Amino acid sequence: MAESRPPIPFLDLGAMHAQVRSELDAVWHRVVDSSGFVGGESVAEFESSFSAYCDQEFAVGVANGTDALSLILSGLGIGPGDEVIVPTNTFVATAEAVCNVGALPVFVDVDPATLLVTADHVEAALTDQTAAVMVVHLYGQTADMTALVPLCARAGVHLIEDAAQAHGARWNGGPAGSFGTAAAFSFYPGKNLGAFGDGGVVVTNDAELAMAVRSLANHGRSEADTHQHGVIGTNSRLDALQAAVLSIKLARLDEWNEARREIHSWYGDLLPAGVHQVEIASMASPVHHLEVVQVDDRDRMRERLAALGIGTGIHYPVPCHRLPAYERFRRGETASPLHVAETTADRLLSLPMFPHLGRDDVARVCAALGDVLAETSAG
Ligand SMILES: *Cc1c(COP(=O)(O)O)cnc(C)c1O
């Protein structure tokens, strides 16, 4: 059967940008006229609106989300000899940030229903060397903050939020980025809030940490004297163009996140039996960065959907502890087996999800899934 209808991409940012096109076009002129390209007014403006958006006092714009995570760790003095607990079901950058500061990533399993890090697994992995727990609000849903916040407090370890997929998500009313010592967000173009290039931010209520991150991200400069370098830093700054674009898009973020919630509910109504959505915890108000489902025979399903012009993704095909660069961090026989992550990786499939996806597109994706499942059961 030839497919004559237009393809449904996995992600299409075009309609979002069309909606704010004239504002975006004006940005270039504004920034050129200002002659301030790195830092400056538009970065300060964005930082202050984004910290308010997260109910936090401070925001420091940086070059990307991975740096945001590393800079939090460095700013807290976490490094060689320290362990940082991370879920194995995440984008590799979470573990990469831990390794970049010389600390040891300790991988833990995830909940079978939400696929998120759990307090039980974290508790079992705590040792005297644990310095922090990096929780990941994966797919746009916050992890169980009701259990994880007091657990980290009791254990005396920092809770750091990797909120790269969760701009605007809430748990029991509180925004992602407001629960830990600090949180990192990414503005990679495909994220819910995306720049026109790389970008990231650290948010926190800790004034000292904010100052440390700002200094580390700017060659270790002291705020009082730009020629004083008290620490060895790096260059990881947010530029003015990205900040101006982000400010425009931040004003629409809630509207776009609401659209994602509606699309998620259409999937819920229309998905055929045998395709299982990730479960949403009752206290969570997610922003559905990704629409992840579990299916049998995933790779064949993906191919058949591709042939019908439907784009999909996999998040993530290999759990971090199975990646060649990270296998050496596995904990031998004392490790709790990472059973859920290992058994679900082959079943994960990410369906098209972006704010301007139509209900008829969702219906077409769901019908295609149903057709392929029927073919399979018919042999
Ligand atoms: C995107 C992402 C990152 C890294 O962000 P970059 O801006 O690409 O460096 C970190 N963690 C998670 C969960 C992500 O999805």
The ligand as an SDF file (V2000), in Angstrom:
LIG
                    3D

 15 15  0  0  0  0  0  0  0  0999 V2000
   19.5050   17.2020   26.5440 C   0  0  0  0  0  0  0  0  0  0  0  0
   19.8320   16.5920   27.8410 C   0  0  0  0  0  0  0  0  0  0  0  0
   21.0080   16.9110   28.5440 C   0  0  0  0  0  0  0  0  0  0  0  0
   22.1270   17.7080   27.9630 C   0  0  0  0  0  0  0  0  0  0  0  0
   21.8240   18.9460   27.4630 O   0  0  0  0  0  0  0  0  0  0  0  0
   22.7310   19.5990   26.3070 P   0  0  0  0  0  0  0  0  0  0  0  0
   22.2380   20.9980   26.2490 O   0  0  0  0  0  0  0  0  0  0  0  0
   22.4870   18.8290   25.0570 O   0  0  0  0  0  0  0  0  0  0  0  0
   24.1470   19.5200   26.7460 O   0  0  0  0  0  0  0  0  0  0  0  0
   21.1760   16.3850   29.8120 C   0  0  0  0  0  0  0  0  0  0  0  0
   20.2690   15.5550   30.3570 N   0  0  0  0  0  0  0  0  0  0  0  0
   19.1550   15.2040   29.7020 C   0  0  0  0  0  0  0  0  0  0  0  0
   18.1650   14.2990   30.3890 C   0  0  0  0  0  0  0  0  0  0  0  0
   18.8840   15.6960   28.4220 C   0  0  0  0  0  0  0  0  0  0  0  0
   17.7770   15.3150   27.7890 O   0  0  0  0  0  0  0  0  0  0  0  0
  1  2  1  0
  2  3  1  0
  2 14  2  0
  3  4  1  0
  3 10  2  0
  4  5  1  0
  5  6  1  0
  6  7  2  0
  6  8  1  0
  6  9  1  0
 10 11  1  0
 11 12  2  0
 12 13  1  0
 12 14  1  0
 14 15  1  0
M  END
$$$$
